[in-house]
Amino acid sequence: MRFSVKCKVNTREVLLKHAYLRSLPNSSDVFMAKRMPDAQDLPLPRRQSSGAAGLDLHANIHEDVCIKKGSRALIPVGIKIAMPIGYEAQVRPRSGLAFKFGVTVLNTPGTVDADFRGELCVLLINLGDEDFIVRRGDRIAQLVIAKVEMVELMEVDTLPKTIRDEGGYGSTGHSS
């Protein structure tokens, strides 16, 4: 099978960028968190069990926030983070809040890029039947750290064919 590739990327530029990233000090295991001045009383994000993937995030609010059913609210969590290039932090819902109250993270998973240095916030939405109150220190979401591949896309005229090809949204059938 043959297909044509028409490169619209400056290959030298891409190679120099990757060489630069590889030249940075090896800090692959260094993940940092800084508490906001008004969050000194809140715990740092942490796992609630030794096998948990997510670090719980706590609401850094000074007054209760009522999220009306069908509404959303942006809730700060009182920390800033730093991580090496090649990682991301994913903000994910807590299953208990979703199951018991219908409260979840609207933009899920919310990606925190390695070069972002602002305070983390969680965009909660109330899909439940009743209003939901968020209080200071409530565990409202979890943070999962994941490796990501730092890739560059190359524009081509033709993509290689596959058996599935352009089939999507149920094209592979139902499980039996």
DANOR-V771417 format. One record per pair of residues at least 4 apart in sequence whose C-alpha atoms are under 8 Angstrom apart, sorted by the first residue. I is the first residue (numbers start at 1). J is the second residue. Records with the same first field share a line. If there is no record, write none. Layout:
I = J, J
This chain:
2 = 160
3 = 158, 159, 160
4 = 156, 157, 158
5 = 155, 156, 157, 158
6 = 155, 156, 157
7 = 154, 155, 156
8 = 154, 155, 156
9 = 14, 154, 155
10 = 14
11 = 15
12 = 16
13 = 17
14 = 18, 152
15 = 19
16 = 20
17 = 21
18 = 22
19 = 23
20 = 24
21 = 85
27 = 84
28 = 84
29 = 84
30 = 83, 84
31 = 81, 82, 83, 84
32 = 81, 82, 83
33 = 44, 79, 80, 81, 82
34 = 79, 80, 81
35 = 39, 40, 44, 78, 79, 80
36 = 40, 78, 79, 80, 119
38 = 60, 78
39 = 60, 78, 79
42 = 58, 60, 78, 137
43 = 58
44 = 57, 79
45 = 55, 56, 57, 58, 143
46 = 54, 55, 56, 57
47 = 52, 53, 54, 55, 56
48 = 52, 55, 56
53 = 144
54 = 142, 143, 144, 145
55 = 142, 143, 144
56 = 139, 140, 141, 142, 143
57 = 77, 139, 140, 141, 142, 143
58 = 77, 78, 136, 137, 138, 139, 140, 141
59 = 75, 76, 77, 78, 134, 135, 136, 137, 138, 139, 140
60 = 75, 76, 77, 78, 136, 137
61 = 65, 75, 76, 77, 135, 136, 137
62 = 136
63 = 135, 136
64 = 133, 134, 135, 136
65 = 133, 134, 135
66 = 131, 132, 133, 134
67 = 71, 72, 73, 125, 126, 131, 132, 133, 134
68 = 72, 126, 130, 131, 132
69 = 126, 127, 128, 129, 130, 131, 132
70 = 125, 126, 127, 128
71 = 125, 126, 127
72 = 106, 123, 124, 125, 126
73 = 123, 124, 125
74 = 121, 122, 123, 124
75 = 121, 122, 123, 124
76 = 119, 120, 121, 122
77 = 119, 120, 121, 122
78 = 119, 120
79 = 119, 120
80 = 117, 118, 119, 120
81 = 116, 117, 118, 119, 120
82 = 114, 115, 116, 117
83 = 87, 88, 114, 115
84 = 114
85 = 114, 115
86 = 114, 147, 148, 149, 150
87 = 113, 114, 145, 146, 147, 148
88 = 111, 112, 113, 114, 145, 146, 147, 148
89 = 111, 112, 113, 114, 143, 144, 145, 146
90 = 108, 109, 110, 111, 112, 143, 144, 145, 146
91 = 105, 108, 109, 110, 111, 112, 122, 141, 142, 143, 144
92 = 105, 108, 109, 110, 141, 142, 143, 144
93 = 97, 98, 104, 105, 108, 140, 141, 142
94 = 98, 104, 140, 141, 142
95 = 99
96 = 100, 101
97 = 101, 102, 103, 104, 140
98 = 102, 103, 104
99 = 103
101 = 126, 127, 128, 129, 130, 132
102 = 126, 127, 128, 129
103 = 124, 125, 126, 127, 128, 132
104 = 124, 125, 126, 127
105 = 109, 122, 123, 124, 125, 141
106 = 123, 124, 125
107 = 123
112 = 116
122 = 140, 141
126 = 131, 132
134 = 138
161 = 165
164 = 172
167 = 171, 172
168 = 172
170 = 174
